[in-house]
Amino acid sequence: MSSADSNRFLRRASRELRPGLTVNLGIGLPTLLVDYLESGFPVCLHSENGIAGQGPAVPYERADRNLIDAGGAYVSTLPGTSFFDSATSFALVRGGRLDLTILGALQVAGNGDLANWTIPGRFTPGVGGGMELAQKARRVVVLCTHRDKRGQSKLVSQCSLPLTAPACVDRIYTEMAVIDITPEGMVLREIAEEHGIDEVVAATEAPLLIHENEIGRF
């Protein structure tokens, strides 16, 4: 994926972060969305290790070594930033207090099943907070590349990897497309400027519902 492709789809996905929402950004690509928000944008970023209202990531030389997000990146504070223990943080998650979580994915199935925590045979420390975020956030959005490193589609008819949570995903953003999960299956909503419908269909294992006159561009 070129830097231009990356910038375009991350900028498009950043529009999911609307004023007034409380949002958890998963490890990996989702954390980059902060860079596409205007300074002072009124969204509350939650980190499951005990921060609400966290600011953007900061370079090592300017970092407070005590302030990291769930992925281990150094972060800043904003006026009103709050700190609390992990029990309180997960009570917020389990209580359904998060408006939105944006997570990475290894696979997403046509019915919204999400697999994003392990590949069999590879070491992983555990499923972590992703399982609860996927189950309890009011809206679950996935941000990922359309294919994996082997060129296989991440958008599949049925997940072959261990699930993080079943039927939880509402929307998917990739460098090629914006896709919604509906009761009827995956619906193609938008396509990146440099791609055509046929390309997106060929890169997607799961069946796609297509209404050509309603498809936007980004």
C-alpha positions as CSV (number, residue, x, y, z in Angstrom):
1,M,0.0,0.0,0.0
2,S,1.5,3.3,-1.1
3,S,1.7,6.3,1.3
4,A,-1.0,8.1,-0.9
5,D,-3.3,5.1,-0.5
6,S,-2.7,5.0,3.2
7,N,-3.3,8.8,3.7
8,R,-6.5,8.7,1.7
9,F,-8.2,5.8,3.5
10,L,-7.0,6.9,7.0
11,R,-8.3,10.4,6.4
12,R,-11.6,8.9,5.2
13,A,-11.8,6.6,8.3
14,S,-11.0,9.5,10.6
15,R,-14.5,10.9,9.8
16,E,-15.9,8.2,12.0
17,L,-14.6,10.2,15.0
18,R,-17.3,12.7,15.4
19,P,-17.5,15.5,18.0
20,G,-18.7,14.4,21.5
21,L,-18.0,10.7,21.1
22,T,-16.0,8.5,23.5
23,V,-13.8,6.3,21.3
24,N,-11.3,3.5,21.8
25,L,-8.7,3.1,19.0
26,G,-7.2,-0.4,18.7
27,I,-3.5,-1.2,18.3
28,G,-2.0,-0.7,14.9
29,L,-3.6,1.3,12.1
30,P,-6.4,2.7,14.2
31,T,-4.0,4.6,16.5
32,L,-2.9,6.6,13.4
33,L,-6.3,8.2,13.0
34,V,-5.4,10.8,15.7
35,D,-3.0,12.3,13.3
36,Y,-5.9,13.2,10.9
37,L,-7.9,15.1,13.5
38,E,-7.7,18.9,13.8
39,S,-6.0,20.3,17.0
40,G,-8.5,20.5,19.8
41,F,-11.1,18.2,18.0
42,P,-13.7,17.5,20.7
43,V,-13.6,13.7,20.9
44,C,-12.7,11.7,24.1
45,L,-10.1,9.0,23.4
46,H,-10.2,6.1,25.8
47,S,-7.3,3.7,26.5
48,E,-8.1,0.5,28.3
49,N,-5.0,0.8,30.4
50,G,-6.6,3.7,32.3
51,I,-6.8,7.0,30.3
52,A,-9.8,9.0,29.1
53,G,-9.2,12.1,27.0
54,Q,-5.7,11.2,25.9
55,G,-3.9,13.4,23.5
56,P,-1.8,12.5,20.4
57,A,1.3,10.3,20.5
58,V,4.6,12.1,21.2
59,P,8.2,11.3,20.3
60,Y,10.4,9.6,22.8
61,E,12.5,12.6,23.5
62,R,9.4,14.6,24.6
63,A,7.5,11.8,26.3
64,D,6.4,11.4,29.9
65,R,7.6,7.8,30.4
66,N,4.6,7.1,32.6
67,L,2.1,7.8,29.9
68,I,1.5,5.1,27.3
69,D,-1.5,3.8,25.4
70,A,-2.6,0.2,25.2
71,G,-0.1,-0.4,22.4
72,G,2.8,1.0,24.3
73,A,3.1,4.2,22.4
74,Y,3.9,7.4,24.4
75,V,0.9,9.7,24.5
76,S,0.2,13.3,25.6
77,T,-2.5,14.7,27.8
78,L,-5.2,17.4,27.2
79,P,-7.1,19.7,29.5
80,G,-9.5,17.3,31.3
81,T,-7.5,14.1,30.8
82,S,-8.5,11.5,33.5
83,F,-6.5,8.6,34.9
84,F,-8.0,5.5,36.6
85,D,-7.1,1.9,37.3
86,S,-7.7,-1.0,34.8
87,A,-10.8,-2.2,36.8
88,T,-12.5,1.2,36.2
89,S,-11.4,1.3,32.6
90,F,-12.9,-2.1,31.8
91,A,-16.0,-1.3,33.8
92,L,-16.5,1.6,31.3
93,V,-16.0,-0.9,28.4
94,R,-18.2,-3.6,29.9
95,G,-20.9,-1.1,30.8
96,G,-21.3,-0.1,27.2
97,R,-20.1,3.4,27.8
98,L,-17.9,3.6,24.6
99,D,-19.7,5.1,21.6
100,L,-17.2,3.6,19.1
101,T,-14.2,1.3,18.9
102,I,-12.0,1.1,15.8
103,L,-10.1,-2.2,15.6
104,G,-7.6,-3.9,13.3
105,A,-8.5,-7.2,11.8
106,L,-7.0,-10.4,10.5
107,Q,-10.4,-11.5,9.1
108,V,-13.9,-10.2,9.0
109,A,-16.8,-12.5,7.9
110,G,-19.8,-11.5,5.9
111,N,-22.0,-11.6,9.0
112,G,-19.7,-9.4,11.0
113,D,-17.7,-12.0,12.8
114,L,-14.2,-10.6,13.8
115,A,-10.9,-12.4,14.1
116,N,-8.1,-10.1,15.1
117,W,-6.1,-11.6,18.0
118,T,-4.1,-14.7,16.9
119,I,-2.9,-16.9,14.1
120,P,-2.6,-20.6,15.2
121,G,1.0,-21.6,15.7
122,R,2.2,-18.1,16.4
123,F,2.8,-16.8,19.9
124,T,0.3,-14.3,21.3
125,P,0.0,-13.1,24.9
126,G,-3.8,-13.5,24.8
127,V,-6.9,-11.9,23.4
128,G,-6.7,-8.9,25.7
129,G,-9.2,-6.2,25.7
130,G,-10.2,-6.6,22.1
131,M,-12.8,-9.2,22.9
132,E,-14.7,-6.9,25.3
133,L,-14.3,-3.9,23.1
134,A,-15.8,-5.8,20.1
135,Q,-18.7,-7.1,22.2
136,K,-19.6,-4.0,24.2
137,A,-18.9,-0.8,22.2
138,R,-22.0,0.7,20.7
139,R,-20.4,0.8,17.3
140,V,-17.6,-1.4,16.0
141,V,-15.5,-0.4,13.0
142,V,-12.6,-2.3,11.5
143,L,-9.7,-0.6,9.8
144,C,-7.4,-2.9,7.9
145,T,-5.7,-3.7,4.6
146,H,-8.0,-5.4,2.1
147,R,-5.6,-8.4,1.8
148,D,-3.0,-10.0,4.0
149,K,0.7,-10.2,3.3
150,R,0.1,-13.4,1.2
151,G,-2.4,-11.6,-0.9
152,Q,-5.4,-13.4,0.6
153,S,-8.6,-11.4,1.3
154,K,-9.3,-10.4,4.9
155,L,-13.0,-10.1,4.0
156,V,-14.2,-13.7,4.0
157,S,-17.4,-15.7,3.9
158,Q,-16.5,-17.4,7.1
159,C,-13.6,-16.8,9.5
160,S,-11.0,-19.6,9.6
161,L,-9.1,-17.9,12.4
162,P,-10.1,-17.9,16.1
163,L,-12.8,-15.4,16.7
164,T,-12.5,-12.3,18.8
165,A,-16.3,-11.8,18.9
166,P,-19.2,-13.0,16.7
167,A,-21.4,-10.7,14.6
168,C,-20.0,-7.5,16.1
169,V,-18.6,-5.4,13.1
170,D,-20.7,-2.6,11.7
171,R,-18.4,-1.1,9.1
172,I,-15.0,-1.9,7.4
173,Y,-12.5,0.6,6.0
174,T,-9.7,-0.6,3.7
175,E,-7.4,1.1,1.3
176,M,-9.8,0.0,-1.5
177,A,-13.3,0.4,-0.1
178,V,-15.8,1.2,2.6
179,I,-18.1,-1.7,3.4
180,D,-21.0,-2.0,5.8
181,I,-22.2,-5.2,7.4
182,T,-25.9,-5.5,7.2
183,P,-28.4,-8.4,7.9
184,E,-28.2,-9.2,4.2
185,G,-24.4,-9.3,4.2
186,M,-21.5,-7.0,3.1
187,V,-22.7,-3.9,1.2
188,L,-20.2,-1.9,-0.8
189,R,-20.6,1.8,0.1
190,E,-17.6,3.6,-1.3
191,I,-14.5,2.9,-3.5
192,A,-11.1,4.5,-3.5
193,E,-10.6,6.8,-6.5
194,E,-8.0,4.5,-8.2
195,H,-10.0,1.3,-8.0
196,G,-13.0,0.0,-9.8
197,I,-15.9,-2.2,-8.6
198,D,-14.5,-5.3,-10.4
199,E,-11.2,-4.9,-8.5
200,V,-12.9,-4.7,-5.2
201,V,-15.0,-7.7,-5.9
202,A,-11.9,-9.7,-7.0
203,A,-10.1,-8.7,-3.8
204,T,-13.0,-9.7,-1.6
205,E,-13.7,-13.4,-0.8
206,A,-17.1,-12.7,0.8
207,P,-20.0,-11.9,-1.5
208,L,-20.6,-8.2,-1.9
209,L,-24.0,-6.5,-2.4
210,I,-23.6,-3.7,-4.9
211,H,-25.9,-0.9,-5.8
212,E,-23.9,1.0,-8.4
213,N,-25.9,4.2,-8.3
214,E,-25.4,4.5,-4.6
215,I,-21.6,3.9,-4.4
216,G,-19.5,6.9,-3.5
217,R,-15.8,7.7,-4.0
218,F,-13.0,8.7,-1.6
